[in-house]
């Protein structure tokens, strides 16, 4: 499904989409793996070693023990939290961001034909609750805020140093992963986000922004209340603009000229369990809603396994109907696809 016969290459087109600069077509992604036949391949995440929980389970570089999940769609989960008691904070053995082994996978994967994104998995709040436990973190935000701030400072200093290494390696930007939303609301209040997390995220993001690089920010769930904050601290692309948790039409209307959106395709049902007809209908709807005026990268909200027929249906629709200027009848086409079920 690689594009052909178009006026700009995939990387240049993606940059034009992010900067609202006369893009050729809506870019798309599925797994962001170079061998995926249904992924356009315009960008790639490059996580440092240990940025994400080990799929097979085990101890990560932060000292958290993870248990692999038997469920097909679930990530590993922590067996215990080494900083459940914050009195252990002072003597905790922190990972060394200058350890050259952390960036060895990144050096191997660098590809100048794609937008390369240094990836900070579990950037800040997720890293904190993997170390503390989510309930413990949320209680401590109220009961022991100063120690929580010390923990967040330690994590931030690591991420800043890692970002500096990414920049020196020649990445095109950073990818941040930090979930602040649930299906129906934020996990913390906007005020708590602004007090504890926003200033520190801004520090990490500035490592990229001060040298003119791009920033992608992944945050699952309902995050509408903090979208203006993310724009303010320099986020260029928000993923996934989760359909079941946010008003996508409202997000595009309010912020569509200030921030680009990536993802948006439902993975709770449509891409994973739906029919190809349902996938085609939703892909057309996403292009019509989020693709107007540029600033949209079509793709899934997350990365569970997709049936190959659904992956093909998605990529075929975006490749065919995502060309600019967009057709004005995309929603009508979506309704016709719905009618074929």
RODO-2510 file (C-alpha; in nm, 4 decimals, decimal comma):
residues 341
     n   res          X          Y          Z
     1     x     0,0000     0,0000     0,0000
     2     x     0,2924     0,2352    -0,0496
     3     x     0,1934     0,5483    -0,2341
     4     x     0,3096     0,6025    -0,5868
     5     x     0,2806     0,8661    -0,8554
     6     x     0,2357     1,1504    -0,6090
     7     x     0,4000     1,4892    -0,6149
     8     x     0,5825     1,4610    -0,2803
     9     x     0,7390     1,1724    -0,0928
    10     x     0,5786     1,0260     0,2183
    11     x     0,7997     1,2093     0,4682
    12     x     0,7613     1,5494     0,3034
    13     x     0,3857     1,5001     0,2779
    14     x     0,3667     1,4169     0,6489
    15     x     0,5593     1,7327     0,7359
    16     x     0,3182     1,9345     0,5231
    17     x     0,0236     1,7781     0,7057
    18     x     0,1684     1,8637     1,0466
    19     x     0,2478     2,2205     0,9408
    20     x    -0,0807     2,2746     0,7470
    21     x     0,1167     2,3440     0,4307
    22     x    -0,0713     2,2190     0,1220
    23     x    -0,0356     1,8464     0,1792
    24     x    -0,0825     1,6053    -0,1095
    25     x    -0,2874     1,3456     0,0773
    26     x    -0,3907     1,2177     0,4196
    27     x    -0,1037     1,0030     0,5523
    28     x    -0,1933     0,6798     0,7264
    29     x    -0,0408     0,4239     0,9581
    30     x    -0,1366     0,0973     1,1233
    31     x     0,1494    -0,0708     1,3087
    32     x     0,4356     0,1681     1,2211
    33     x     0,6440    -0,1376     1,1302
    34     x     0,8558    -0,1190     0,8160
    35     x     0,7395    -0,4620     0,6967
    36     x     0,3656    -0,3903     0,7309
    37     x     0,2168    -0,3921     0,3776
    38     x    -0,0798    -0,1808     0,4932
    39     x     0,1215     0,0931     0,6639
    40     x     0,2293     0,3904     0,4537
    41     x     0,5482     0,4098     0,6555
    42     x     0,5830     0,7872     0,6794
    43     x     0,7012     0,7864     1,0418
    44     x     0,8384     0,5544     1,3058
    45     x     0,8607     0,5575     1,6841
    46     x     1,2084     0,4898     1,8226
    47     x     1,1861     0,3981     2,1925
    48     x     1,4933     0,3786     2,4108
    49     x     1,5595     0,0351     2,5599
    50     x     1,3056    -0,0103     2,8389
    51     x     1,0760     0,2757     2,7407
    52     x     0,7776     0,0387     2,7285
    53     x     0,6990    -0,2630     2,9476
    54     x     0,8632    -0,5827     2,8171
    55     x     0,5989    -0,7812     2,6278
    56     x     0,7358    -1,1075     2,7621
    57     x     0,7442    -0,9768     3,1187
    58     x     1,0418    -0,9205     3,3457
    59     x     1,2216    -0,6284     3,5058
    60     x     1,2570    -0,3025     3,3120
    61     x     1,5360    -0,0443     3,3418
    62     x     1,3300     0,1421     3,6026
    63     x     1,3239    -0,1582     3,8364
    64     x     0,9575    -0,2471     3,7836
    65     x     0,8706    -0,6175     3,7490
    66     x     0,6127    -0,6811     3,4764
    67     x     0,3875    -0,9787     3,4162
    68     x     0,3073    -1,0706     3,0575
    69     x    -0,0659    -1,0811     2,9939
    70     x    -0,2416    -1,3900     2,8610
    71     x    -0,5104    -1,1709     2,7058
    72     x    -0,4523    -1,1079     2,3363
    73     x    -0,5108    -0,7329     2,3481
    74     x    -0,3626    -0,6443     2,6855
    75     x    -0,0239    -0,4990     2,7744
    76     x     0,1898    -0,6433     3,0548
    77     x     0,1023    -0,5256     3,4044
    78     x     0,3290    -0,4552     3,7030
    79     x     0,3615    -0,7288     3,9636
    80     x     0,4733    -0,4874     4,2338
    81     x     0,5587    -0,1206     4,2653
    82     x     0,9076    -0,0510     4,4043
    83     x     0,8123     0,3007     4,5178
    84     x     0,4736     0,2219     4,6687
    85     x     0,6247     0,3769     4,9806
    86     x     0,7768     0,7127     4,8871
    87     x     1,0124     0,7033     5,1847
    88     x     1,2283     0,4797     4,9609
    89     x     1,2640     0,7627     4,7094
    90     x     1,5955     0,9040     4,8335
    91     x     1,7891     0,5781     4,7959
    92     x     1,6227     0,4488     4,4808
    93     x     1,8590     0,3234     4,2031
    94     x     1,7537     0,5350     3,9050
    95     x     1,8358     0,4303     3,5478
    96     x     2,1277     0,6097     3,3856
    97     x     2,0126     0,8097     3,0794
    98     x     2,3751     0,8217     2,9604
    99     x     2,4020     0,4417     2,9391
   100     x     2,4801     0,3871     2,5666
   101     x     2,2890     0,0576     2,5670
   102     x     1,9591     0,2435     2,6060
   103     x     1,9857     0,4015     2,2615
   104     x     2,1409     0,1098     2,0743
   105     x     1,8027     0,0029     1,9248
   106     x     1,7489     0,3605     1,8040
   107     x     2,0827     0,3733     1,6232
   108     x     1,9949     0,0534     1,4371
   109     x     1,6534     0,1771     1,3235
   110     x     1,7318     0,5290     1,1982
   111     x     1,5866     0,5767     0,8479
   112     x     1,6108     0,9175     0,6765
   113     x     1,3216     0,8359     0,4412
   114     x     1,0764     0,8413     0,7338
   115     x     1,0022     1,0872     1,0130
   116     x     1,2012     0,9470     1,3049
   117     x     1,0528     1,0093     1,6507
   118     x     1,2528     0,9594     1,9681
   119     x     1,0015     0,7872     2,1910
   120     x     0,9424     0,8462     2,5609
   121     x     0,7173     0,5582     2,6605
   122     x     0,5387     0,6054     2,9927
   123     x     0,6659     0,9617     2,9901
   124     x     0,5705     1,1065     3,3273
   125     x     0,2439     1,0187     3,5042
   126     x     0,2434     0,6643     3,3649
   127     x     0,6030     0,6195     3,4759
   128     x     0,5136     0,7498     3,8211
   129     x     0,2222     0,5121     3,8680
   130     x     0,4191     0,2158     3,7346
   131     x     0,6708     0,2873     4,0124
   132     x     0,4169     0,3749     4,2836
   133     x     0,0900     0,2111     4,1848
   134     x    -0,1937     0,4192     4,0461
   135     x    -0,3980     0,4349     4,3662
   136     x    -0,0884     0,5234     4,5674
   137     x     0,0029     0,8011     4,3242
   138     x    -0,3434     0,9558     4,3246
   139     x    -0,3598     0,9490     4,7051
   140     x    -0,0098     1,0950     4,7368
   141     x    -0,0935     1,3818     4,5009
   142     x    -0,3216     1,5025     4,7800
   143     x    -0,1488     1,3702     5,0927
   144     x     0,2215     1,3995     5,0070
   145     x     0,2496     1,6402     4,7110
   146     x     0,6080     1,7443     4,7810
   147     x     0,7411     1,3904     4,7604
   148     x     0,5392     1,3287     4,4448
   149     x     0,7014     1,6364     4,2955
   150     x     1,0448     1,4973     4,3849
   151     x     0,9582     1,1723     4,2071
   152     x     0,8293     1,3564     3,9007
   153     x     1,1457     1,5690     3,8988
   154     x     1,3625     1,2552     3,8892
   155     x     1,1608     1,1133     3,5998
   156     x     1,1690     1,4451     3,4144
   157     x     1,5461     1,4782     3,4460
   158     x     1,5854     1,1319     3,2926
   159     x     1,3490     1,2169     3,0054
   160     x     1,5238     1,5483     2,9365
   161     x     1,8614     1,3795     2,9139
   162     x     1,7205     1,1050     2,6924
   163     x     1,5611     1,3672     2,4665
   164     x     1,8984     1,5402     2,4333
   165     x     2,0535     1,2109     2,3217
   166     x     1,7722     1,1585     2,0693
   167     x     1,8318     1,5051     1,9247
   168     x     2,2048     1,4391     1,8904
   169     x     2,1257     1,1185     1,7019
   170     x     1,9349     1,3216     1,4434
   171     x     1,5702     1,2374     1,5069
   172     x     1,2989     1,4538     1,3514
   173     x     1,0986     1,4870     1,6706
   174     x     0,9737     1,3238     1,9878
   175     x     0,6840     1,0913     2,0648
   176     x     0,5419     1,1131     2,4168
   177     x     0,3124     0,8475     2,5659
   178     x     0,1260     0,9459     2,8820
   179     x    -0,2407     0,8585     2,9364
   180     x    -0,4380     1,1239     3,1239
   181     x    -0,7910     1,0157     3,0346
   182     x    -1,0389     0,7377     3,0998
   183     x    -1,3270     0,6445     2,8734
   184     x    -1,5524     0,9181     3,0126
   185     x    -1,3374     1,1679     3,2021
   186     x    -0,9844     1,2658     3,2901
   187     x    -0,7960     1,0474     3,5386
   188     x    -0,6914     1,3611     3,7263
   189     x    -0,8434     1,7071     3,7272
   190     x    -0,7166     1,9652     3,4770
   191     x    -0,5975     2,1692     3,7757
   192     x    -0,3878     1,8773     3,9024
   193     x    -0,2471     1,8249     3,5536
   194     x    -0,1490     2,1912     3,5350
   195     x     0,0143     2,1951     3,8772
   196     x     0,2084     1,8685     3,8714
   197     x     0,2574     1,7539     3,5128
   198     x     0,2236     2,0331     3,2579
   199     x     0,5342     2,2341     3,3621
   200     x     0,7553     1,9241     3,3582
   201     x     0,6203     1,8005     3,0254
   202     x     0,6945     2,1470     2,8876
   203     x     1,0579     2,1147     2,9950
   204     x     1,1014     1,7847     2,8112
   205     x     0,9156     1,9054     2,5028
   206     x     1,1333     2,2152     2,4819
   207     x     1,4385     1,9977     2,4147
   208     x     1,2796     1,9261     2,0758
   209     x     1,1046     2,2561     2,0124
   210     x     1,4057     2,4792     2,0711
   211     x     1,5814     2,3111     1,7763
   212     x     1,2740     2,3157     1,5513
   213     x     1,1670     1,9507     1,5808
   214     x     0,8158     1,8034     1,5958
   215     x     0,6319     1,6723     1,9012
   216     x     0,3706     1,3954     1,8922
   217     x     0,1737     1,3314     2,2124
   218     x    -0,0196     1,0096     2,2766
   219     x    -0,2798     1,0227     2,5523
   220     x    -0,5675     0,7765     2,5575
   221     x    -0,9133     0,8565     2,6840
   222     x    -1,0959     1,1829     2,7432
   223     x    -0,8397     1,4635     2,7205
   224     x    -1,0441     1,7493     2,5719
   225     x    -1,0018     1,9740     2,8802
   226     x    -0,6216     1,9812     2,8427
   227     x    -0,5884     2,0135     2,4649
   228     x    -0,5269     2,3914     2,4955
   229     x    -0,2536     2,3143     2,7496
   230     x    -0,0878     2,0672     2,5144
   231     x    -0,0948     2,3247     2,2364
   232     x     0,0552     2,5830     2,4719
   233     x     0,3532     2,3636     2,5646
   234     x     0,4347     2,2851     2,2031
   235     x     0,2557     1,9656     2,0993
   236     x     0,2206     1,9471     1,7196
   237     x     0,0251     1,6207     1,6873
   238     x    -0,2245     1,4667     1,9313
   239     x    -0,2865     1,0923     1,9188
   240     x    -0,5333     0,9248     1,9295
   241     x    -0,8255     1,1724     1,9645
   242     x    -1,0146     0,8662     2,0839
   243     x    -1,3537     0,8499     1,9186
   244     x    -1,5521     0,6953     2,2052
   245     x    -1,4015     0,9347     2,4612
   246     x    -1,3882     1,2729     2,2849
   247     x    -1,5964     1,4924     2,0566
   248     x    -1,3886     1,4659     1,7398
   249     x    -1,6017     1,7178     1,5518
   250     x    -1,5628     1,9661     1,8361
   251     x    -1,1874     1,9070     1,8630
   252     x    -1,1416     1,9735     1,4926
   253     x    -1,3634     2,2812     1,5032
   254     x    -1,1984     2,4347     1,8108
   255     x    -0,8347     2,3387     1,7610
   256     x    -0,7969     2,2047     1,4082
   257     x    -0,5881     2,5006     1,2925
   258     x    -0,3541     2,4808     1,5950
   259     x    -0,2774     2,1121     1,6336
   260     x    -0,2832     1,8084     1,4051
   261     x    -0,4622     1,4881     1,4992
   262     x    -0,3429     1,1317     1,4456
   263     x    -0,5372     0,8103     1,4827
   264     x    -0,9077     0,8380     1,5565
   265     x    -1,0028     0,4974     1,4144
   266     x    -1,1861     0,2938     1,6763
   267     x    -0,9905    -0,0102     1,7972
   268     x    -1,2354    -0,1144     2,0670
   269     x    -1,4640    -0,2509     1,7977
   270     x    -1,4331    -0,1328     1,4389
   271     x    -1,0757    -0,2220     1,3404
   272     x    -1,0501    -0,5259     1,5654
   273     x    -1,3965    -0,6840     1,5576
   274     x    -1,5886    -0,5017     1,2843
   275     x    -1,6425    -0,5972     0,9219
   276     x    -1,4458    -0,4511     0,6294
   277     x    -1,7597    -0,2554     0,5373
   278     x    -1,7688    -0,0991     0,8831
   279     x    -1,3988    -0,0179     0,8586
   280     x    -1,4449     0,1496     0,5205
   281     x    -1,7388     0,3548     0,6497
   282     x    -1,5512     0,4763     0,9562
   283     x    -1,2357     0,5542     0,7587
   284     x    -1,4376     0,7706     0,5202
   285     x    -1,6001     0,9461     0,8158
   286     x    -1,2633     1,0116     0,9799
   287     x    -1,1186     1,1634     0,6635
   288     x    -1,4273     1,3818     0,6201
   289     x    -1,4290     1,5034     0,9825
   290     x    -1,0605     1,5279     1,0729
   291     x    -0,8977     1,5620     0,7321
   292     x    -1,0546     1,8890     0,6176
   293     x    -0,7871     2,1554     0,5810
   294     x    -0,5031     1,9151     0,6533
   295     x    -0,3724     1,8336     0,9973
   296     x    -0,4826     1,4693     1,0040
   297     x    -0,2877     1,1413     1,0022
   298     x    -0,5304     0,8505     0,9684
   299     x    -0,4703     0,5513     1,1893
   300     x    -0,5785     0,3410     1,4858
   301     x    -0,6211     0,4594     1,8425
   302     x    -0,3978     0,1771     1,9652
   303     x    -0,2154    -0,1269     1,8331
   304     x    -0,3981    -0,4504     1,9067
   305     x    -0,3865    -0,7127     1,6305
   306     x    -0,6088    -0,6256     1,3327
   307     x    -0,7658    -0,8819     1,0978
   308     x    -0,5807    -0,8503     0,7652
   309     x    -0,9042    -0,7867     0,5766
   310     x    -0,9753    -0,4870     0,8014
   311     x    -0,6210    -0,3542     0,7689
   312     x    -0,6527    -0,3777     0,3910
   313     x    -0,9965    -0,2098     0,3900
   314     x    -0,8636     0,0812     0,5975
   315     x    -0,5495     0,1373     0,3899
   316     x    -0,7378     0,1071     0,0602
   317     x    -0,9954     0,3696     0,1583
   318     x    -0,7417     0,6215     0,2876
   319     x    -0,5173     0,5744    -0,0151
   320     x    -0,8097     0,6195    -0,2558
   321     x    -1,0149     0,8914    -0,0876
   322     x    -0,7539     1,0786     0,1156
   323     x    -0,6181     1,2830    -0,1760
   324     x    -0,6373     1,6617    -0,1485
   325     x    -0,8583     1,8414    -0,2256
   326     x    -1,0912     1,6021    -0,0455
   327     x    -1,4173     1,5017    -0,2066
   328     x    -1,7235     1,6710    -0,0603
   329     x    -1,9342     1,3535    -0,0563
   330     x    -1,7246     1,1413     0,1808
   331     x    -1,9951     1,1265     0,4484
   332     x    -2,2470     1,0158     0,1853
   333     x    -2,0073     0,7411     0,0793
   334     x    -1,9697     0,6391     0,4431
   335     x    -2,3466     0,6049     0,4778
   336     x    -2,3565     0,3868     0,1666
   337     x    -2,0901     0,1594     0,3155
   338     x    -2,2975     0,1354     0,6331
   339     x    -2,5934     0,0370     0,4195
   340     x    -2,4063    -0,2579     0,2668
   341     x    -2,3670    -0,4377     0,6009
***
